[in-house]
Amino acid sequence: MFKNYLKIAWRNLTKNKLQTGINLLGLTVGIASCLCILVYVLAQMGYDTHYTDADSIYRVQTKIKHLSGNSPETNTPAASPPIAFALKEDFPEVEEVCRIVYMEQFESPIRLSESTESHYAKRGYVADSTFFKVFDYPLLEGSASTALDSPNSIVLSSTLAKKLFGSQNALNKSVVIGAGEQASDKTVTAVFKDDFGKTHLNPNYLISMNTPGVGQFVMNNQNYATQNFVYSYVKLTAGTSAVGLEKNFLNFYRDGAPKI
């Protein structure tokens, strides 16, 4: 019986070849489109889930509402410099915080101090010493607790460290970032493994926030209202409701107004 069904179906298909071809083409395009969408969706999922307590880590956003009412409300994924640590001070629900400044939008030259051959790397960040308390990257060299403490400290990704030092250890060695008058010496204090999970951060290197320049500006800035260029992350204590905590932020900003 089943064999007869197949014969009837085949005859109908071959009898109307144009219609059959159009239907098969549509079916093929539909299946291919669904598979492409599925692959894209799966590729976008799973970011930052590999961090310990990933569900407790949040990035602080800033909403700017213009009093004139002539401009639409704007949102930015960053905050002003003092916000992160002020949140930790004012709210016991905030276990740890970290600030990151994206320094290098373009490739920056980096080389060994004793070499003239430069490599180029994007995604250079200035970060607080608490970075590895929030984002627990595995370290191949150095100590997470002290890696970003000292001025002019730099932490390299394993990929960049291999480009610069090959199979040799990078710890406590000196590198030069930038060129000409912008060049500065940095001491390698750690190397982290950069292929252990998908992340929106994906740094090639991290420079201590205690370093003169941008880091020093962020450390000294106490303006709550402007300079919203610092990516600020908070790690909440277990069981804390982020929605409930956010409801207290308006009063938090009002209390901070004298610091503006």
Backbone as CSV, one residue per row, in Angstrom:
resi,resn,N_x,N_y,N_z,CA_x,CA_y,CA_z,C_x,C_y,C_z
1,MET,0.829,-1.199,0.000,0.000,0.000,0.000,0.875,1.264,0.000
2,PHE,1.894,1.250,0.853,2.780,2.406,0.953,3.517,2.632,-0.359
3,LYS,3.863,1.521,-1.014,4.566,1.612,-2.295,3.689,2.288,-3.340
4,ASN,2.402,1.998,-3.318,1.476,2.627,-4.252,1.374,4.132,-4.001
5,TYR,1.364,4.513,-2.729,1.336,5.931,-2.399,2.540,6.671,-2.975
6,LEU,3.708,6.048,-2.857,4.918,6.654,-3.408,4.833,6.807,-4.923
7,LYS,4.289,5.787,-5.603,4.158,5.854,-7.062,3.218,6.980,-7.480
8,ILE,2.102,7.117,-6.765,1.132,8.167,-7.085,1.748,9.548,-6.862
9,ALA,2.477,9.678,-5.752,3.123,10.953,-5.450,4.153,11.299,-6.508
10,TRP,4.950,10.334,-6.918,5.984,10.566,-7.932,5.377,10.978,-9.265
11,ARG,4.272,10.314,-9.661,3.606,10.657,-10.918,3.068,12.086,-10.889
12,ASN,2.492,12.458,-9.743,1.977,13.826,-9.624,3.094,14.862,-9.703
13,LEU,4.236,14.514,-9.109,5.377,15.437,-9.145,5.924,15.602,-10.553
14,THR,6.089,14.509,-11.254,6.646,14.572,-12.611,5.646,15.113,-13.625
15,LYS,4.362,15.022,-13.314,3.329,15.515,-14.235,3.306,17.038,-14.248
16,ASN,3.528,17.662,-13.082,3.534,19.133,-12.970,4.936,19.594,-12.561
17,LYS,5.884,19.500,-13.504,7.292,19.751,-13.200,7.552,21.196,-12.762
18,LEU,6.896,22.157,-13.417,7.133,23.560,-13.063,6.663,23.844,-11.641
19,GLN,5.460,23.407,-11.331,4.922,23.625,-9.999,5.753,22.886,-8.956
20,THR,6.183,21.672,-9.314,7.018,20.893,-8.393,8.337,21.603,-8.122
21,GLY,8.933,22.144,-9.209,10.200,22.850,-9.046,10.067,24.072,-8.167
22,ILE,8.977,24.840,-8.362,8.744,26.037,-7.550,8.551,25.658,-6.083
23,ASN,7.773,24.605,-5.839,7.525,24.172,-4.457,8.803,23.693,-3.777
24,LEU,9.611,22.925,-4.528,10.866,22.428,-3.948,11.833,23.571,-3.670
25,LEU,11.879,24.550,-4.587,12.757,25.696,-4.377,12.324,26.477,-3.137
26,GLY,11.019,26.693,-3.008,10.519,27.400,-1.837,10.805,26.652,-0.548
27,LEU,10.633,25.333,-0.580,10.908,24.519,0.600,12.388,24.579,0.973
28,THR,13.257,24.522,-0.053,14.706,24.570,0.189,15.128,25.907,0.787
29,VAL,14.600,27.005,0.208,14.929,28.335,0.720,14.415,28.502,2.141
30,GLY,13.212,28.009,2.407,12.634,28.117,3.751,13.452,27.379,4.793
31,ILE,13.849,26.142,4.464,14.652,25.348,5.399,16.008,26.003,5.624
32,ALA,16.644,26.467,4.524,17.955,27.112,4.646,17.863,28.380,5.495
33,SER,16.792,29.163,5.302,16.614,30.391,6.078,16.441,30.078,7.561
34,CYS,15.638,29.058,7.858,15.424,28.667,9.257,16.720,28.220,9.911
35,LEU,17.534,27.461,9.152,18.808,26.988,9.700,19.756,28.158,9.956
36,CYS,19.769,29.135,9.036,20.633,30.307,9.227,20.204,31.109,10.450
37,ILE,18.903,31.288,10.623,18.394,32.016,11.790,18.734,31.269,13.067
38,LEU,18.585,29.938,13.043,18.893,29.127,14.215,20.366,29.232,14.584
39,VAL,21.250,29.161,13.585,22.689,29.274,13.842,23.021,30.642,14.425
40,TYR,22.392,31.703,13.883,22.647,33.055,14.377,22.190,33.204,15.822
41,VAL,20.985,32.712,16.131,20.457,32.824,17.490,21.332,32.072,18.475
42,LEU,21.751,30.860,18.096,22.607,30.072,18.981,23.950,30.762,19.203
43,ALA,24.455,31.440,18.142,25.737,32.141,18.265,25.642,33.321,19.212
44,GLN,24.452,33.941,19.313,24.269,35.100,20.182,24.002,34.715,21.630
45,MET,23.684,33.456,21.852,23.389,33.003,23.212,24.657,32.459,23.866
46,GLY,24.658,32.402,25.161,25.783,31.814,25.877,26.900,32.778,26.202
47,TYR,26.720,34.075,25.930,27.760,35.047,26.265,27.817,35.263,27.780
48,ASP,29.033,35.262,28.308,29.303,35.617,29.705,28.668,34.676,30.727
49,THR,28.238,33.510,30.293,27.629,32.561,31.238,28.676,31.727,31.972
50,HIS,29.923,31.793,31.527,30.974,30.964,32.112,31.576,31.578,33.380
51,TYR,31.273,32.851,33.652,31.793,33.465,34.865,31.073,32.898,36.090
52,THR,31.803,32.764,37.180,31.193,32.352,38.433,30.161,33.410,38.865
53,ASP,28.985,32.953,39.266,27.896,33.860,39.679,27.537,34.837,38.563
54,ALA,27.540,34.343,37.324,27.249,35.214,36.179,25.880,35.874,36.304
55,ASP,24.928,35.189,36.903,23.576,35.744,37.049,23.525,36.912,38.022
56,SER,24.592,37.117,38.777,24.615,38.206,39.763,25.407,39.419,39.278
57,ILE,25.928,39.364,38.054,26.745,40.458,37.518,25.898,41.315,36.583
58,TYR,25.905,42.617,36.833,25.110,43.556,36.025,25.969,44.737,35.613
59,ARG,25.634,45.305,34.455,26.295,46.533,34.009,25.355,47.707,34.265
60,VAL,25.899,48.774,34.821,25.103,49.959,35.154,24.894,50.797,33.895
61,GLN,23.639,51.125,33.610,23.303,51.987,32.488,22.879,53.361,32.996
62,THR,23.008,54.341,32.134,22.606,55.702,32.476,21.498,56.158,31.530
63,LYS,20.394,56.619,32.118,19.302,57.194,31.339,19.330,58.703,31.524
64,ILE,19.364,59.405,30.421,19.435,60.870,30.459,18.124,61.445,29.918
65,LYS,17.418,62.158,30.772,16.163,62.789,30.388,16.360,64.291,30.379
66,HIS,16.116,64.917,29.236,16.328,66.346,29.087,15.141,67.113,29.666
67,LEU,15.422,68.073,30.533,14.369,68.813,31.225,13.511,69.633,30.270
68,SER,14.079,70.062,29.161,13.321,70.876,28.212,12.208,70.086,27.544
69,GLY,12.401,68.776,27.481,11.402,67.927,26.845,11.475,67.933,25.335
70,ASN,12.421,68.695,24.784,12.543,68.778,23.331,13.366,67.635,22.750
71,SER,14.132,66.981,23.586,14.982,65.885,23.124,14.507,64.569,23.733
72,PRO,14.625,63.483,22.993,14.189,62.188,23.524,15.127,61.697,24.627
73,GLU,14.613,60.837,25.465,15.432,60.240,26.517,16.503,59.369,25.883
74,THR,17.716,59.480,26.373,18.819,58.698,25.816,19.342,57.713,26.861
75,ASN,19.743,56.568,26.392,20.318,55.541,27.256,21.744,55.255,26.828
76,THR,22.614,55.071,27.772,23.984,54.692,27.478,24.395,53.545,28.394
77,PRO,25.182,52.591,27.890,25.573,51.447,28.716,26.700,51.750,29.687
78,ALA,27.022,53.040,29.859,28.118,53.431,30.745,27.595,54.362,31.835
79,ALA,28.482,54.750,32.749,28.107,55.622,33.863,29.252,56.587,34.156
80,SER,29.012,57.550,35.015,30.062,58.483,35.410,31.042,57.783,36.354
81,PRO,32.275,58.270,36.449,33.340,57.556,37.169,33.045,57.134,38.599
82,PRO,32.426,57.956,39.468,32.309,57.557,40.869,31.146,56.624,41.181
83,ILE,30.264,56.386,40.214,29.020,55.673,40.499,29.249,54.267,41.057
84,ALA,30.108,53.492,40.433,30.262,52.082,40.818,30.649,51.920,42.284
85,PHE,31.698,52.607,42.713,32.163,52.432,44.089,31.240,53.112,45.095
86,ALA,30.512,54.145,44.650,29.508,54.749,45.525,28.362,53.771,45.771
87,LEU,28.001,53.000,44.762,26.969,51.975,44.930,27.408,50.928,45.952
88,LYS,28.664,50.525,45.868,29.167,49.528,46.824,29.165,50.078,48.243
89,GLU,29.467,51.359,48.360,29.513,51.981,49.686,28.118,52.142,50.285
90,ASP,27.136,52.447,49.438,25.793,52.764,49.933,24.864,51.565,50.049
91,PHE,25.146,50.512,49.277,24.234,49.370,49.251,24.968,48.090,49.653
92,PRO,24.607,47.503,50.777,25.256,46.248,51.193,24.964,45.093,50.245
93,GLU,23.928,45.258,49.413,23.612,44.199,48.445,24.665,44.090,47.346
94,VAL,25.462,45.146,47.187,26.513,45.152,46.160,27.779,44.545,46.757
95,GLU,28.129,43.368,46.304,29.277,42.646,46.851,30.600,43.175,46.310
96,GLU,30.645,43.433,44.997,31.883,43.909,44.386,31.551,44.725,43.151
97,VAL,32.441,45.632,42.778,32.250,46.467,41.591,33.549,46.545,40.808
98,CYS,33.411,46.938,39.565,34.591,47.113,38.711,34.258,48.108,37.617
99,ARG,35.224,48.978,37.298,35.062,49.934,36.206,36.055,49.609,35.101
100,ILE,35.595,49.817,33.875,36.434,49.562,32.704,36.314,50.743,31.750
101,VAL,37.434,51.200,31.242,37.457,52.239,30.217,38.046,51.633,28.952
102,TYR,37.293,51.711,27.857,37.766,51.190,26.576,38.736,52.200,25.977
103,MET,40.008,51.875,26.028,41.035,52.814,25.598,41.272,52.785,24.095
104,GLU,41.354,51.598,23.538,41.820,51.474,22.166,40.693,51.034,21.240
105,GLN,40.106,51.995,20.536,39.127,51.638,19.514,39.831,51.180,18.248
106,PHE,41.072,51.605,18.085,41.860,51.197,16.933,43.064,50.407,17.426
107,GLU,43.743,49.770,16.513,44.897,48.968,16.890,46.007,49.845,17.441
108,SER,46.584,49.420,18.551,47.667,50.160,19.180,48.947,49.325,19.111
109,PRO,50.078,49.942,18.782,51.330,49.179,18.737,51.790,48.788,20.135
110,ILE,52.275,47.586,20.254,52.828,47.101,21.513,54.045,46.244,21.189
111,ARG,55.115,46.443,21.935,56.363,45.740,21.651,57.133,45.487,22.932
112,LEU,58.126,44.629,22.839,59.027,44.409,23.959,59.938,45.623,24.111
113,SER,60.347,45.912,25.321,61.169,47.094,25.569,62.476,47.065,24.800
114,GLU,63.039,45.873,24.634,64.339,45.760,23.974,64.219,45.511,22.477
115,SER,62.996,45.610,21.928,62.776,45.309,20.515,62.173,46.510,19.810
116,THR,62.386,46.573,18.492,61.780,47.618,17.674,60.605,47.066,16.862
117,GLU,60.378,45.773,16.968,59.292,45.130,16.219,57.994,45.213,17.024
118,SER,57.004,45.876,16.456,55.732,46.074,17.162,54.662,45.119,16.650
119,HIS,53.801,44.713,17.547,52.575,44.010,17.205,51.433,45.000,17.425
120,TYR,50.320,44.721,16.797,49.185,45.638,16.921,48.000,44.901,17.533
121,ALA,47.372,45.532,18.506,46.276,44.884,19.224,45.153,45.873,19.504
122,LYS,43.930,45.440,19.255,42.753,46.214,19.641,42.325,45.803,21.045
123,ARG,41.264,46.425,21.514,40.622,46.071,22.777,41.585,46.138,23.963
124,GLY,42.185,47.309,24.131,42.990,47.571,25.316,42.147,48.346,26.314
125,TYR,42.023,47.838,27.525,41.153,48.443,28.535,41.959,48.907,29.739
126,VAL,41.451,49.951,30.390,41.939,50.359,31.703,40.915,49.841,32.708
127,ALA,41.365,49.109,33.724,40.420,48.444,34.627,40.853,48.570,36.079
128,ASP,39.850,48.551,36.957,40.109,48.570,38.397,40.782,47.276,38.839
129,SER,41.425,47.347,40.008,42.100,46.174,40.559,41.119,45.066,40.919
130,THR,39.835,45.391,40.979,38.798,44.411,41.322,38.302,43.627,40.108
131,PHE,38.885,43.873,38.948,38.399,43.258,37.710,38.261,41.744,37.840
132,PHE,39.292,41.088,38.367,39.274,39.626,38.428,38.419,39.094,39.578
133,LYS,37.925,39.990,40.445,36.967,39.573,41.466,35.550,39.503,40.894
134,VAL,35.334,40.254,39.829,34.035,40.228,39.162,34.040,39.235,38.005
135,PHE,35.092,39.288,37.199,35.218,38.405,36.045,36.400,37.464,36.296
136,ASP,36.091,36.233,36.646,37.146,35.311,37.086,37.805,34.582,35.905
137,TYR,38.602,35.350,35.137,39.400,34.741,34.083,40.457,33.830,34.702
138,PRO,40.684,32.645,34.137,41.791,31.810,34.620,43.132,32.470,34.289
139,LEU,44.020,32.544,35.254,45.338,33.125,35.025,46.366,32.036,34.767
140,LEU,47.165,32.237,33.747,48.262,31.327,33.435,49.543,31.769,34.129
141,GLU,49.650,33.060,34.402,50.785,33.619,35.130,50.278,34.743,36.025
142,GLY,50.930,34.933,37.172,50.588,36.031,38.056,49.472,35.713,39.026
143,SER,49.114,36.715,39.842,48.095,36.567,40.877,46.924,37.506,40.595
144,ALA,45.711,36.968,40.602,44.513,37.762,40.329,44.304,38.847,41.383
145,SER,44.724,38.583,42.608,44.463,39.523,43.704,45.330,40.772,43.630
146,THR,46.455,40.724,42.920,47.376,41.870,42.880,47.726,42.329,41.463
147,ALA,47.211,41.658,40.458,47.652,41.895,39.080,47.459,43.336,38.623
148,LEU,46.389,43.994,39.074,46.090,45.348,38.608,46.197,46.382,39.722
149,ASP,47.002,46.093,40.726,47.150,47.016,41.855,48.057,48.196,41.535
150,SER,49.223,47.923,41.019,50.265,48.952,40.891,50.114,49.775,39.620
151,PRO,50.539,51.038,39.659,50.544,51.870,38.446,51.401,51.236,37.357
152,ASN,50.976,51.422,36.095,51.706,50.923,34.928,51.798,49.403,34.886
153,SER,50.886,48.731,35.596,50.781,47.281,35.477,49.931,46.943,34.261
154,ILE,50.285,45.863,33.587,49.509,45.426,32.431,49.316,43.910,32.501
155,VAL,48.117,43.472,32.192,47.786,42.049,32.140,47.508,41.712,30.684
156,LEU,48.160,40.680,30.177,48.048,40.310,28.765,47.147,39.094,28.582
157,SER,46.458,39.043,27.455,45.765,37.817,27.080,46.814,36.783,26.664
158,SER,46.468,35.519,26.757,47.421,34.466,26.386,47.810,34.565,24.915
159,THR,46.872,35.010,24.068,47.165,35.156,22.639,48.199,36.241,22.401
160,LEU,48.017,37.399,23.042,48.966,38.499,22.871,50.311,38.166,23.506
161,ALA,50.298,37.515,24.662,51.549,37.135,25.326,52.371,36.199,24.439
162,LYS,51.691,35.288,23.752,52.403,34.362,22.864,53.015,35.099,21.685
163,LYS,52.307,36.117,21.156,52.855,36.903,20.051,54.113,37.649,20.483
164,LEU,54.086,38.170,21.700,55.203,38.992,22.173,56.373,38.166,22.686
165,PHE,56.065,37.112,23.454,57.119,36.387,24.156,57.315,34.949,23.688
166,GLY,56.491,34.504,22.746,56.623,33.121,22.283,56.322,32.141,23.407
167,SER,57.217,31.201,23.619,57.026,30.188,24.664,57.604,30.625,26.016
168,GLN,58.215,31.806,26.073,58.810,32.279,27.322,57.742,32.861,28.257
169,ASN,58.047,32.872,29.538,57.149,33.496,30.504,57.162,35.007,30.316
170,ALA,56.005,35.625,30.513,55.891,37.075,30.345,55.919,37.821,31.671
171,LEU,55.732,37.123,32.767,55.583,37.757,34.075,56.787,38.620,34.441
172,ASN,56.514,39.847,34.889,57.504,40.823,35.356,58.385,41.391,34.246
173,LYS,58.047,41.099,33.008,58.806,41.667,31.897,58.156,42.970,31.444
174,SER,58.916,43.773,30.704,58.476,45.112,30.331,58.063,45.163,28.864
175,VAL,56.969,45.886,28.598,56.517,46.124,27.228,56.276,47.614,27.052
176,VAL,56.260,48.042,25.803,56.004,49.438,25.469,54.725,49.508,24.644
177,ILE,53.796,50.354,25.070,52.546,50.546,24.350,52.536,51.939,23.741
178,GLY,52.077,52.035,22.489,52.026,53.312,21.810,53.318,53.595,21.057
179,ALA,53.356,54.740,20.403,54.529,55.121,19.623,54.812,56.602,19.814
180,GLY,56.061,56.978,19.602,56.454,58.373,19.704,56.258,58.921,21.103
181,GLU,55.675,60.108,21.204,55.457,60.739,22.506,54.388,60.023,23.326
182,GLN,53.576,59.218,22.664,52.511,58.492,23.356,52.989,57.157,23.915
183,ALA,54.220,56.789,23.660,54.734,55.498,24.122,54.929,55.500,25.638
184,SER,54.618,54.386,26.269,54.798,54.273,27.726,55.163,52.846,28.091
185,ASP,56.004,52.717,29.114,56.448,51.401,29.578,55.435,50.816,30.554
186,LYS,55.206,49.523,30.423,54.307,48.808,31.315,54.974,47.500,31.743
187,THR,54.667,47.068,32.971,55.212,45.815,33.498,54.122,44.750,33.493
188,VAL,54.425,43.612,32.920,53.460,42.512,32.844,53.325,41.866,34.217
189,THR,52.122,41.895,34.761,51.882,41.342,36.097,51.037,40.065,36.066
190,ALA,50.487,39.732,34.907,49.696,38.504,34.802,49.386,38.224,33.336
191,VAL,49.059,36.969,33.066,48.584,36.537,31.742,47.331,35.706,31.962
192,PHE,46.248,36.054,31.274,45.003,35.313,31.454,44.660,34.493,30.209
193,LYS,43.945,33.424,30.436,43.491,32.556,29.349,42.300,33.211,28.679
194,ASP,42.383,33.433,27.370,41.342,34.215,26.695,40.426,33.389,25.805
195,ASP,40.474,32.066,25.913,39.638,31.234,25.040,38.753,30.276,25.828
196,PHE,38.357,30.678,27.043,37.600,29.750,27.881,36.102,30.009,27.844
197,GLY,35.620,30.966,27.068,34.193,31.211,26.953,33.901,32.480,26.184
198,LYS,32.688,32.571,25.631,32.289,33.759,24.875,31.976,34.900,25.837
199,THR,32.488,36.083,25.528,32.273,37.244,26.387,32.204,38.509,25.557
200,HIS,31.441,39.498,26.034,31.345,40.773,25.335,32.573,41.635,25.593
201,LEU,33.398,41.262,26.580,34.585,42.046,26.916,35.745,41.727,25.976
202,ASN,36.211,40.485,26.037,37.238,39.992,25.119,38.469,40.904,25.024
203,PRO,39.096,41.272,26.141,40.246,42.183,26.087,41.508,41.496,25.578
204,ASN,42.356,42.266,24.931,43.695,41.797,24.590,44.683,42.134,25.705
205,TYR,44.423,43.249,26.374,45.244,43.598,27.533,44.474,44.545,28.443
206,LEU,44.864,44.536,29.715,44.251,45.379,30.737,45.342,46.175,31.431
207,ILE,45.120,47.473,31.583,46.062,48.349,32.273,45.442,48.785,33.597
208,SER,46.250,48.851,34.637,45.757,49.227,35.957,45.146,50.620,35.951
209,MET,43.994,50.760,36.625,43.323,52.053,36.762,44.183,53.051,37.551
210,ASN,45.136,52.547,38.310,46.014,53.413,39.097,47.090,54.097,38.259
211,THR,47.106,53.815,36.962,48.112,54.382,36.072,47.781,55.835,35.738
212,PRO,48.781,56.728,35.734,48.530,58.128,35.354,47.902,58.236,33.967
213,GLY,47.112,59.275,33.787,46.421,59.464,32.517,44.927,59.273,32.708
214,VAL,44.335,58.471,31.841,42.895,58.215,31.920,42.525,57.575,33.248
215,GLY,43.313,56.605,33.687,43.018,55.935,34.945,43.002,56.903,36.117
216,GLN,43.989,57.758,36.174,44.064,58.741,37.252,42.891,59.707,37.192
217,PHE,42.472,60.096,35.981,41.322,60.984,35.826,40.056,60.328,36.381
218,VAL,39.870,59.044,36.068,38.695,58.319,36.565,38.726,58.216,38.081
219,MET,39.889,57.919,38.643,40.022,57.746,40.091,39.708,59.038,40.840
220,ASN,40.053,60.184,40.251,39.892,61.466,40.938,38.556,62.142,40.656
221,ASN,37.816,61.636,39.682,36.578,62.286,39.271,35.435,61.945,40.234
222,GLN,34.766,62.957,40.753,33.651,62.765,41.685,32.342,63.339,41.141
223,ASN,32.264,63.534,39.830,31.077,64.108,39.207,30.075,63.012,38.876
224,TYR,28.904,63.070,39.527,27.869,62.058,39.329,27.084,62.255,38.031
225,ALA,27.099,63.458,37.492,26.127,63.794,36.455,26.667,63.712,35.035
226,THR,27.959,63.872,34.842,28.500,63.895,33.484,29.613,62.866,33.352
227,GLN,30.339,62.939,32.249,31.460,62.028,31.990,30.989,60.557,32.019
228,ASN,29.895,60.284,31.318,29.350,58.921,31.310,30.060,58.059,30.262
229,PHE,31.321,57.772,30.523,32.111,56.971,29.593,32.711,55.726,30.257
230,VAL,32.422,55.519,31.521,33.021,54.412,32.271,32.038,53.243,32.326
231,TYR,32.459,52.104,31.827,31.624,50.903,31.900,31.743,50.335,33.313
232,SER,30.619,50.335,34.012,30.616,50.011,35.438,29.817,48.732,35.681
233,TYR,30.426,47.798,36.381,29.800,46.500,36.648,29.655,46.305,38.156
234,VAL,28.532,45.717,38.545,28.306,45.391,39.946,28.017,43.903,40.062
235,LYS,28.546,43.307,41.104,28.247,41.912,41.421,27.445,41.904,42.714
236,LEU,26.217,41.408,42.636,25.312,41.451,43.777,25.484,40.224,44.665
237,THR,25.147,40.384,45.929,25.196,39.259,46.856,24.106,38.255,46.495
238,ALA,24.277,37.030,46.924,23.332,35.954,46.591,21.932,36.308,47.089
239,GLY,20.951,36.097,46.228,19.563,36.320,46.600,19.070,37.738,46.441
240,THR,19.928,38.651,45.991,19.525,40.051,45.825,18.710,40.232,44.550
241,SER,17.623,40.973,44.643,16.806,41.290,43.475,17.340,42.554,42.817
242,ALA,17.789,42.433,41.575,18.307,43.602,40.868,17.208,44.640,40.647
243,VAL,15.987,44.178,40.394,14.865,45.100,40.176,14.567,45.881,41.451
244,GLY,14.575,45.183,42.579,14.328,45.858,43.851,15.409,46.860,44.187
245,LEU,16.657,46.503,43.886,17.766,47.415,44.164,17.688,48.653,43.280
246,GLU,17.303,48.467,42.046,17.249,49.579,41.091,16.238,50.643,41.519
247,LYS,15.191,50.249,42.233,14.180,51.200,42.678,14.757,52.248,43.629
248,ASN,15.880,51.921,44.272,16.503,52.859,45.221,17.514,53.788,44.558
249,PHE,17.738,53.613,43.260,18.786,54.384,42.600,18.453,55.861,42.482
250,LEU,17.169,56.208,42.361,16.818,57.617,42.208,17.246,58.403,43.445
251,ASN,16.936,57.873,44.622,17.358,58.543,45.855,18.883,58.563,45.973
252,PHE,19.503,57.514,45.482,20.971,57.438,45.497,21.565,58.598,44.701
253,TYR,21.007,58.853,43.513,21.506,59.965,42.706,21.217,61.308,43.346
254,ARG,20.060,61.423,43.973,19.732,62.682,44.638,20.676,62.962,45.789
255,ASP,21.004,61.906,46.537,21.953,62.066,47.642,23.335,62.444,47.149
256,GLY,23.629,62.018,45.929,24.951,62.325,45.359,25.026,63.685,44.725
257,ALA,23.900,64.385,44.648,23.873,65.687,43.977,24.884,66.688,44.505
258,PRO,25.130,66.763,45.843,26.132,67.731,46.321,27.527,67.467,45.782
259,LYS,27.747,66.234,45.282,29.076,65.919,44.764,29.243,66.392,43.324
260,ILE,28.155,66.852,42.725,28.229,67.292,41.333,29.000,68.604,41.224
